[in-house]
């Protein structure tokens, strides 16, 4: 280490920062390796370059705050702590928002299940009534032909129990069955859509809890990134096959 002058080490570190190969973590690790590198790694020019690279939007305001800070390294630390607190606050807000979406989706799924169950019961009741009316219609037709007295009496009893016009009621029940089927199909579609949203929200929540310091303002979410990763792995697998 001692064979290279400090100015050369400083130049190497500057090149690493400009090429985005040297981060503040690397610079801190270098500073604890030996005394001479600690002096070089604490140079204001290096931390100024890191400050402009990591916080370009706030770099000008950071220069105005330099008078209240003993060094650019301290100024970088203050900016880093503020940015970390901002990300943690944004992360907490995003987690609460996702948890609220999960709770709302769970309530919607429960409501869909209840309404779907009610519609299924209505469908079964309508189907049973339609079956009875169809039996009554067949019995009324059978009364016009000769049959044994026992069977004729049983069919006559079925017809007499029907107190509504058979044909009109059958048509109404058939229409009601079609409406019930449409309602059930609609509930099934809504359930699948809401379940997909719930699973996506749970996956996104798990990703956000695993990456608490990621910028929540980015357009690409954790779910999108995991889906892209899975697609890439699938393409590689298919290529190997």
ABEGO torsion letter per residue (X at the ends): XAABBAAAAAAAAAAAAAAGABBAAAAAAAAAABAAAAAAAABAAAAAAAAAAABAAAAAAAAAAAAABABAAAAAAAAAAAAAAAAAAAAAAAAAAAAAAAAAAAAAAAAAAAAAAAAAAAAAAAAAAAAAAAAAAAAAAAAABBBBAAAAAAAAAAAAABABBAAAAAAAAAAAAAAAAAAAAAAAAAAAAAAAAAAAAAAAAAAAAABAABBAABABBAAAAAAAAAAAAAAAAAAAX
